Structure formats: structure tokens, C-alpha cells
């Protein structure tokens, strides 16, 4: 598969932050909102990849009219927690970035809140490998639209998208990009162009 650039999803593709997110949200909810819900890792895994409004409707519904505000507060406090505690980086990601960055541009597009990708890059030290990134929390756009936005503003001619869910696959298709499924992540794909079972397998797929 030829590519001049690779755009990555984040959660479930580069790392697993479910434990840290669950801990952060539980603290915020207990301290500020009476702990009406106490999300665990499984709950967080179930909403990974959703936009903030989708998360509010799915997980924070018990807070009724406050759902979006409570969700927003949890997401805001999460960034500070993630910057200190991080997540579980999938084995081989740094080696993958180091190798690929010598030949192609590397980018990240996620449905996360603004600030989350920055926390990932700061915690891991991977900012030196990533040329640009975007998220729905900053633009209000869908993941597919943000993929197109990153491709257009960086003049990418042959990008591919790497993600772990059917939602990622749909987003790549809507942006007219080939999709590589990270099968070690959180979800499944229907008809990906390629499948990897570890991050480093991407090196066997990409032609530059």
C-alpha cells in the first residue's frame, strides 16, 4: 500500500488510557457531582471514539439536563489527570514512529476533546514525530471532516488512516482514504484495506 503520510486514530490505536480516564472521571464525579455514576474501565472502553455530545447522551444520561455540562467538566479535568498519569502505550509505537517519520509524515485525528492529543504528545514525548493533529473538540467537525482537513492543510497526496473501530473505518471512507484496521484495539472493522495485529506490522504494509 503506497502512502506519503499516515494519519492515526489515538485511543485503541496508539495507547489505552481507559484506566486513567475512569479514575479521573470517578474523582471528578465524586468530588463535584455526588458520584451519581462511577464509570469503570469497561464503561470508558464502550464510549471511546465518540464525540463529547455522544458520550454525554450515552454515559451521563442520569444527570438529565446537566449531562453535557457534567460530561464537559469530566473531559476538562481528564486532561490534567492524563498529563500526569498517561495511558498504556501499545508495544512498538515509538519504534514505529521513529521508522516511519524518516519516510512519511505522521498525523493524528481523534474525536477527543481539545487538549487530549497535546497531553498524549507531552506525556510520551512523541511531539517530535507528529507533524499535525486535529480533533472534534477543537473544530466541532466529524472525524471524517477532520481527516480531510488535516490532509488538505498539509498538502497530503496519498494519506492512509489507521484506526481500531468501524467508526474509524467509516470516517476514513468518508474522507476517501484507505483504512488500516488496528485489530489489537477496541473494536472491529467490516472491510478494511489492510489489518495489523500489532503497531509494528504497519511497516510491512506501507510502501513509500
Residue pairs with C-beta under 8 A, 6 or more apart in sequence:
1 160
1 178
1 180
1 193
1 194
1 205
1 206
1 207
2 158
2 206
2 207
2 208
3 104
3 158
3 159
3 160
3 178
3 206
3 207
3 208
4 104
4 105
4 156
4 157
4 158
4 159
4 208
5 104
5 105
5 106
5 107
5 151
5 154
5 156
5 158
5 159
5 160
6 100
6 104
6 105
6 106
6 107
6 159
6 160
6 161
6 162
6 202
6 206
7 107
7 108
7 109
7 147
7 150
7 151
7 159
7 160
7 161
7 162
7 177
8 14
8 106
8 107
8 108
8 109
8 161
8 162
8 163
9 49
9 108
9 109
9 110
9 161
9 162
9 163
9 164
9 165
9 168
9 182
10 108
10 110
10 112
10 116
10 117
10 120
11 17
11 18
11 48
11 49
11 87
11 110
11 112
11 186
12 48
12 49
12 163
12 164
12 165
12 182
12 185
12 186
12 187
13 90
13 162
13 163
13 164
13 168
13 182
13 185
14 89
14 90
14 93
14 108
14 120
14 199
15 86
15 87
15 88
15 89
15 90
15 93
15 120
15 124
16 87
16 88
16 90
16 186
17 82
17 86
17 87
17 88
18 41
18 44
18 45
18 48
18 87
19 41
19 87
19 88
20 81
20 82
20 85
20 86
20 87
21 44
21 78
21 81
21 82
22 39
22 40
22 41
22 43
22 44
23 81
23 85
24 74
24 77
24 78
24 81
24 82
24 85
25 39
25 44
25 74
25 77
25 78
26 35
26 38
26 39
27 77
27 81
28 73
28 74
28 77
28 78
29 35
29 36
29 37
29 38
29 39
29 70
29 74
30 38
32 73
33 63
33 66
33 70
33 73
36 62
36 63
37 59
37 60
37 62
37 63
39 59
43 59
45 186
46 58
47 54
47 55
47 58
47 59
48 165
48 186
49 111
49 165
49 167
49 168
49 186
49 187
50 58
50 111
51 111
51 136
51 142
52 68
52 71
52 72
52 75
52 113
52 136
52 137
53 68
55 71
55 75
56 67
56 68
56 70
56 71
56 72
57 67
59 71
60 67
60 68
60 70
60 71
60 74
61 67
63 70
75 113
75 116
75 137
76 113
78 113
78 116
79 113
79 115
79 116
79 118
79 119
82 116
82 119
82 120
82 123
83 119
83 122
83 123
86 123
86 124
87 120
87 123
89 124
90 184
90 198
90 199
91 198
91 199
92 198
92 199
92 200
93 126
93 199
94 124
94 126
95 200
96 199
96 200
96 202
96 203
97 106
97 126
97 129
97 130
98 129
99 203
100 106
100 202
100 203
100 206
101 129
103 208
104 206
104 208
105 131
105 132
105 154
105 156
106 129
106 130
106 131
107 130
107 131
107 132
107 133
107 150
107 154
107 156
107 159
108 117
108 120
108 130
108 133
108 134
109 133
109 134
109 135
109 143
109 146
109 147
109 150
109 161
110 116
110 117
110 133
110 135
110 136
110 143
111 135
111 136
111 143
112 135
112 136
112 137
113 135
113 137
114 135
114 137
114 138
115 137
116 135
116 137
117 133
117 135
120 126
121 127
121 130
121 133
131 154
132 150
132 153
132 154
133 150
134 146
134 149
134 150
135 146
136 142
136 143
136 146
139 145
139 146
139 149
141 149
142 171
142 174
143 167
143 168
143 171
144 170
144 171
144 172
144 173
144 174
144 175
145 174
145 175
147 159
147 161
147 171
147 172
147 174
147 175
147 177
148 175
150 156
151 159
151 175
151 177
159 177
160 172
160 177
160 178
160 179
160 180
160 193
160 206
161 168
161 171
161 172
161 175
161 177
161 178
161 179
161 180
162 179
162 180
162 182
162 196
162 202
163 169
163 171
163 172
163 179
163 180
163 181
163 182
163 185
164 181
164 182
164 183
164 184
164 185
164 186
164 187
165 185
165 186
165 187
165 188
165 189
166 187
166 188
166 189
166 190
167 187
168 179
168 181
168 187
168 189
169 179
169 181
169 189
169 190
169 191
169 192
172 178
172 179
173 179
178 193
178 194
179 189
179 192
179 193
180 192
180 193
180 194
180 195
180 196
180 202
180 205
181 188
181 189
181 192
181 194
181 195
181 196
182 196
182 199
183 189
183 195
183 196
183 197
184 196
184 197
184 198
184 199
189 195
194 205
196 202
196 205
